[in-house]
Amino acid sequence: MRPTLTTLLLATTLMATGGSATAGDLAAAIEQDYKAHLADLFDYFHRNPELSMMEHNTAARLASELRDAGYEVTEGVGDTGLVAIMKNGPGPLVMMRADMDGLPVQEKSGLANASKAQQEDWDGNLVYVMHACGHDTHITGLVGTARRMAASRDEWSGTLMLIGQPAEERVGGAKIMMQDDIWDRFGKPDYAMAFHVNSNVPTGKLVAVVDSPYSGADTVDIIIHGIGAHGAYPHRGVDPVVLGSQIVLALQTVVSRTLPPRAAGVITVGSFHAGTKHNIISDRAHLQLTVRNDNFETRQILLGGIKRVAQNMGRVAGLPEDKLPEVIVSDEGVPPTINDMELTRRLRSVWSAALGEDIFHEEKRLGMGAEDFPFFTVDPYIPSTYFGVGGTPQADFDREKAGGAPVPSHHSPLFKVDAESSIRLGVEATVLGLKELLQE
């Protein structure tokens, strides 16, 4: 393939630093590339977010950038997804993924490049759209990684696969790409990587845990079939509101009394719908649950416990066997993201050697957010590491601690991260990791 002007310029930069780049050379090259190109690219992505499975312009721009860097790009994989390949001699096939969708949120960050974009959503409503989770930094970082790897082909051997993934926010994009036979078409990776910017972590820090950085999530519906009656004659029916309330309370014991005390799990009833009028006992109630886990054993305990509680509370209420509550587990669920222990320790060693032993933010994970990245890595199993990159300057945390404005969370209209530091560190860590894995 004929080298592009971008590739030649990057190669010239590397040659000027002496060929084989040190960690300092790599950081300097990334800084130069950020100021010359990536800053403007991030600005474009931030101003022009698109909703899940509607990332047509985002994918087109990303594909163009990767082609300019010398990659063979296939668009339309899983509808709006794309795969970019660079073959560079014998060696393993290593995948790096970046998600690219925005959220239906109106940006109120106060940034000069705040999104004013609007888009028709999946139900035909015109909504504001914002990169309220940092996916714009991920795809900008993917381009930065692509350019750096193309400029240093003499330092690695194998095949690099870069993935632009749609619809992470609807936890479906990775599954859709897998359903498009991505591994049969492009090859099954020997290793896989991804990163996420984290507003809860100071800039200049990485998070790389050797267990589960993100939880598994299941969507569960419980349909309660009561027996309708007049509100003044409750003895003539079986009240699904009372039964549903008993189920909600009993579900709290599934985590507290069936999971081991140090095992993590969440059952949240997010919605309870029943009835139409004050004096009517309905014949139906509908509970909607989100269920979180950190491993497959915990998942089975939680899902089994939900069914046991719901159906036996129906028996307590006197419902016949053919009227017991239905427990429906949706196929929208995602497995937990579990980092391969050996691979993650290997990468942590590389990162600490190149970036310093204090590079890691050893945070205590308090929530149980989920990711759809494991659809790429669970079946068939691919050793993978999903790491985090700090996105908020330490000064902002200090101000919050002193009583100032709180640091905005992900998915907030106020969400913002320090784009330059996040992207530069994300690219540097990714390139270091890829070069460690891509060896003949």
C-alpha positions, 0 to 999 in steps of 0.5 A: 500500500502506498504510504500517505503523507501522514504516515511519512511525516510520522515516520520522519518524526520517529527517525529524528528521535533515533529510530527505536523510540524510548518512553520519552521519545514516544510521549514527545511524539504523541504530544506533537501529534496531539497538537498538530492533528488529534486536538482538532480531531477530538474537537470534531468528534466532541461537537458532532456526537451521534446516537447508538447505531446512528454513528454514520458520520462518526464512523466515516470520519474514523475510517478516513483517518485510519485509511490515511494512516495506512490501514485497510479499513472495512466499514459497515461491520455490524451496521455502523462498526468498522475494522482496520487492519495493518499487517506487519510481518509474522506474529500475533493478531492483537485487537484494540477497540474504541466505542464511538456512540454518544448519549441523548443528553443536552450538554451543559458543560460550559466548554467552548466546543460544547455539543449543540447537535440534535438527532432523531432518536429510535422513537422518532423524537428530536433530542440533543446528543452529547458525548457524556461518557468520553467516547470521543476521547476513545476514538481520538485515541484510537486514531492516535494509536493507529498513527503511532503504530504505523510510524514505528513498524520496525518496532513490532511484528504481527497484525494489528486490528483496530475496531470502531464499535457502535452502540456501547451505550445500548450494550449491543454494538459488540454483539452485533459485530460478532453476529456479523462474523467478525472473527471469521472475516478478519481473524480471531485475535490472540489478545484484545485491549480497550480503555475507558476514560474515567472522570473519577480518576485523576489525570496522569493515572491508569487503572488496571485491575487483575480481576473485574473492572466492569460488572455483568448486567441482566435485565429481568422482568417479573410479571405478577398475575393477581386476581382482580376485585373491587377495592372494597372487597379485597378478600375476593381477589389476590392483590398483585400490588401487595404481592409485588411489594412483598416480592420487592422486599424479599428480593433484598435477602437474595444478596444479603443472605445467599451471596457470600459476604465478600461477593458483590451483587446488586438487585435493583427494582427500577420500575413497579407498574400496577393498577388503573384506579383507586378502588380497583384491585388489578389482576396484573403487576409488572416489576422491572429489575437490573441485576449486577454481578462480577462473575458467572457463579454470582449471576446464577445465584442471583437469577435463581434467587429471583425466580425462587423468591417471586414464585414462592411468594406467589404460593404464599399469596395462594396463587395456583401453580399456573398463575405463579409470577413469571420471571423473564430474563432479557437477552439484553444482558452483558457478561462481566468484564474480567481481565485476564490475570496473566496478561494484565500483570504483564501489561502492568509491568510494562506500564510501570517500567515505562511510566513509573511505579506510581502510574496506577490509581489503585481505586476501590470500585464502588459501583457496578457499571457494565460494559459490552466489551466482553462479547468480543472476548468471552466466547470464544475466549480471548485474553484481554485487558480493559484499563482506565485512564484518568480524566479529571485534574487533581485540582478539581478533586481538591476543590470538591473536597474543599466544598467546591463544585462536585466533579461531574459523573459520566452521563451527566449534562455537566460531564467533561474530561481533560481531553489532552491529558486523557488522550495522550496517556491513553495512546501512550499506554495503548502503544506500549501495550501493543508493542509488548504483545506484537512480537514475532 
